[in-house]
């Protein structure tokens, strides 16, 4: 339950954005889920997530994969049942938030998209097809980074742990000893069951098809190695 006491003049879109973002993240954590700043799509019946801060390209990458034929799971609020075997990602709602330049690069008509009330420079793309309805096994998280060239490199357990803690949502609002204990346990559990890679990209919206191909090749390579063991 979320109880709202809005100030006079606050618009419904602003309230909606607050509820679906920070407020929903708190509730999901109260329900025992690990909630990360990440977007996710479905590739070969498994969830692939892109984790990072605001403006790092999570939504843009998720939209690029969606336009490549892969179902969207969530944008920006990644809710994981980390203690399940395997960990499961729960679907959010069928919407992506895109910068206007990214929307154009992805082939959207900007005039068809609605500006976000809290971030007018961003646009809301309502997904009317290709949205995953059920919980999906999580295979891999790509931690996004910016650099001079495109590269994908596997992270150590220590590096992955630091990134999960860094990108967990609403850690400052839930500080009780029980929440802290469970959060650390969930982080450890996730590291022990899925793979983490750093995905470094140079700024270039024109390279989005290349980035999609890089991730697919990386997933295929890992699958080939696993099949040979």
C-alpha positions as CSV (number, residue, x, y, z in Angstrom):
1,X,0.0,0.0,0.0
2,X,1.2,3.5,-0.9
3,X,-0.4,6.5,0.8
4,X,0.0,9.7,-1.1
5,X,-0.5,13.2,0.3
6,X,0.4,15.5,-2.7
7,X,1.1,19.2,-2.5
8,X,-1.3,21.4,-4.3
9,X,-0.6,21.6,-8.0
10,X,1.3,18.4,-8.3
11,X,0.3,16.7,-11.6
12,X,-0.8,13.1,-12.0
13,X,2.1,12.3,-14.3
14,X,4.6,13.5,-11.7
15,X,2.9,11.3,-9.0
16,X,2.9,8.3,-11.4
17,X,6.6,8.7,-12.0
18,X,7.3,8.8,-8.3
19,X,5.2,5.8,-7.5
20,X,6.5,3.6,-10.3
21,X,10.1,4.5,-9.4
22,X,11.3,5.2,-5.9
23,X,8.1,4.1,-4.1
24,X,7.8,0.9,-6.0
25,X,11.5,0.1,-5.4
26,X,10.9,0.4,-1.6
27,X,7.9,-1.9,-1.7
28,X,9.8,-4.5,-3.7
29,X,12.6,-4.5,-1.3
30,X,10.2,-4.8,1.6
31,X,8.8,-7.9,-0.1
32,X,12.3,-9.4,0.0
33,X,13.5,-8.7,-3.6
34,X,16.9,-7.3,-4.6
35,X,16.2,-4.2,-6.6
36,X,18.9,-2.8,-8.9
37,X,19.3,0.2,-11.2
38,X,19.1,-1.9,-14.4
39,X,17.0,-2.7,-17.4
40,X,16.5,-6.2,-18.8
41,X,15.5,-8.1,-21.9
42,X,14.9,-11.7,-22.7
43,X,17.3,-13.6,-24.9
44,X,16.9,-17.4,-25.4
45,X,14.3,-17.6,-22.5
46,X,16.8,-16.0,-20.1
47,X,17.0,-12.5,-18.7
48,X,20.0,-10.3,-19.6
49,X,20.3,-7.1,-17.6
50,X,22.2,-3.9,-18.2
51,X,23.1,-2.1,-14.9
52,X,24.3,1.4,-14.4
53,X,23.6,5.0,-13.3
54,X,21.3,7.5,-14.9
55,X,22.3,8.4,-18.4
56,X,24.6,5.3,-18.9
57,X,22.5,3.8,-21.6
58,X,20.4,1.1,-19.8
59,X,17.1,2.0,-21.5
60,X,18.8,2.7,-24.9
61,X,20.4,-0.7,-25.0
62,X,17.2,-2.4,-23.8
63,X,15.3,-0.7,-26.6
64,X,17.9,-1.6,-29.2
65,X,17.4,-5.3,-28.2
66,X,13.6,-4.9,-28.2
67,X,13.7,-3.5,-31.7
68,X,15.9,-6.5,-32.6
69,X,13.0,-8.8,-31.6
70,X,13.7,-9.5,-27.9
71,X,11.1,-9.1,-25.3
72,X,11.4,-6.3,-22.7
73,X,11.3,-7.3,-19.0
74,X,11.9,-4.0,-17.1
75,X,13.4,-0.6,-17.5
76,X,15.5,0.9,-14.6
77,X,13.8,-1.1,-11.8
78,X,15.2,-4.6,-11.8
79,X,13.5,-6.7,-9.2
80,X,15.3,-10.0,-8.6
81,X,14.3,-13.0,-6.4
82,X,18.0,-13.5,-5.7
83,X,17.5,-16.5,-3.4
84,X,15.6,-18.5,-5.9
85,X,17.4,-21.2,-7.9
86,X,18.0,-19.9,-10.5
87,X,17.5,-16.2,-9.6
88,X,14.3,-14.8,-11.2
89,X,13.7,-11.4,-12.6
90,X,10.1,-10.1,-12.2
91,X,8.6,-8.1,-15.0
92,X,7.8,-4.4,-14.4
93,X,5.5,-2.4,-16.8
94,X,5.7,-2.0,-20.6
95,X,7.5,1.3,-20.9
96,X,10.9,2.6,-21.8
97,X,12.4,6.0,-21.0
98,X,14.6,7.4,-23.7
99,X,16.6,10.5,-24.4
100,X,15.3,12.3,-27.5
101,X,18.5,11.7,-29.4
102,X,18.4,8.0,-28.6
103,X,14.8,7.7,-29.6
104,X,15.6,9.2,-33.0
105,X,18.6,6.9,-33.4
106,X,16.3,3.9,-32.6
107,X,13.9,4.9,-35.3
108,X,11.1,6.4,-33.1
109,X,9.0,9.4,-34.1
110,X,9.7,11.8,-31.3
111,X,6.3,13.5,-31.8
112,X,4.6,10.1,-31.0
113,X,6.3,9.9,-27.5
114,X,5.3,11.7,-24.3
115,X,7.8,13.8,-22.3
116,X,8.4,12.6,-18.7
117,X,7.3,15.1,-16.1
118,X,10.3,14.7,-13.9
119,X,12.8,14.7,-16.8
120,X,11.4,16.7,-19.7
121,X,14.4,15.8,-21.9
122,X,13.4,12.2,-21.7
123,X,10.5,10.6,-23.6
124,X,8.2,7.6,-22.6
125,X,7.9,4.8,-25.2
126,X,4.9,2.6,-24.4
127,X,5.7,-1.0,-25.4
128,X,2.6,-2.5,-27.1
129,X,4.3,-5.8,-28.2
130,X,7.1,-8.0,-27.1
131,X,6.7,-7.5,-23.3
132,X,7.6,-10.5,-21.1
133,X,4.7,-11.2,-18.7
134,X,6.2,-13.7,-16.3
135,X,9.3,-14.1,-14.1
136,X,12.3,-15.1,-16.1
137,X,15.6,-16.8,-15.0
138,X,18.5,-14.3,-14.8
139,X,21.6,-15.4,-16.7
140,X,23.9,-12.4,-16.8
141,X,24.3,-8.8,-15.8
142,X,26.4,-6.3,-17.8
143,X,27.7,-3.4,-15.8
144,X,27.8,-0.4,-18.1
145,X,30.9,1.9,-18.4
146,X,32.1,4.6,-20.7
147,X,35.4,4.5,-22.5
148,X,37.3,5.1,-25.7
149,X,36.4,1.8,-27.3
150,X,33.8,-1.0,-27.1
151,X,34.8,-3.9,-24.9
152,X,33.3,-6.7,-22.8
153,X,35.3,-8.1,-19.9
154,X,34.4,-10.5,-17.1
155,X,34.3,-9.1,-13.6
156,X,35.8,-10.8,-10.5
157,X,33.5,-11.7,-7.6
158,X,34.9,-8.7,-5.6
159,X,34.3,-6.3,-8.5
160,X,30.8,-7.7,-9.0
161,X,29.9,-7.3,-5.3
162,X,31.0,-3.7,-5.3
163,X,28.9,-2.9,-8.4
164,X,25.7,-4.6,-7.0
165,X,26.0,-2.6,-3.8
166,X,26.6,0.6,-5.8
167,X,23.6,0.1,-7.9
168,X,21.1,-1.2,-5.4
169,X,18.0,1.0,-5.2
170,X,16.8,2.7,-2.0
171,X,19.6,1.5,0.2
172,X,19.5,4.9,2.1
173,X,15.7,4.5,2.9
174,X,15.9,0.9,4.4
175,X,18.6,0.9,7.0
176,X,17.5,-1.6,9.6
177,X,19.9,-4.3,10.6
178,X,17.6,-6.9,9.0
179,X,17.5,-5.1,5.7
180,X,21.3,-4.7,5.6
181,X,21.9,-8.3,6.5
182,X,19.5,-9.6,3.9
183,X,20.9,-7.2,1.3
184,X,24.4,-8.5,1.7
185,X,23.2,-12.1,1.6
186,X,21.3,-11.5,-1.6
187,X,24.4,-9.8,-3.2
188,X,26.5,-12.8,-2.3
189,X,23.9,-15.3,-3.5
190,X,23.7,-13.5,-6.9
191,X,27.4,-13.5,-7.4
192,X,27.6,-17.2,-6.7
193,X,24.9,-18.0,-9.3
194,X,25.2,-15.7,-12.3
195,X,27.9,-14.0,-14.4
196,X,28.9,-10.4,-14.4
197,X,30.7,-8.5,-17.2
198,X,31.8,-4.9,-17.6
199,X,30.4,-3.5,-20.9
200,X,32.5,-0.5,-21.9
201,X,31.2,1.6,-24.8
202,X,32.4,4.7,-26.5
203,X,29.6,7.4,-27.1
204,X,28.0,6.5,-30.4
205,X,24.3,6.0,-31.0
206,X,25.2,4.9,-34.6
207,X,27.0,1.8,-33.1
208,X,23.9,0.4,-31.3
209,X,23.5,-2.5,-33.8
210,X,27.2,-3.3,-33.2
211,X,26.7,-3.3,-29.4
212,X,23.7,-5.7,-29.8
213,X,25.9,-8.0,-31.9
214,X,28.7,-7.8,-29.3
215,X,26.5,-8.9,-26.5
216,X,25.0,-11.8,-28.6
217,X,28.5,-12.9,-29.6
218,X,29.6,-12.8,-25.9
219,X,26.6,-14.9,-24.8
220,X,27.2,-17.4,-27.6
221,X,30.9,-17.7,-26.8
222,X,30.2,-18.5,-23.2
223,X,27.6,-21.0,-24.3
224,X,30.2,-22.7,-26.5
225,X,32.7,-22.8,-23.7
226,X,30.2,-24.3,-21.3
227,X,29.2,-27.0,-23.8
228,X,32.8,-28.2,-24.1
229,X,33.3,-28.7,-20.4
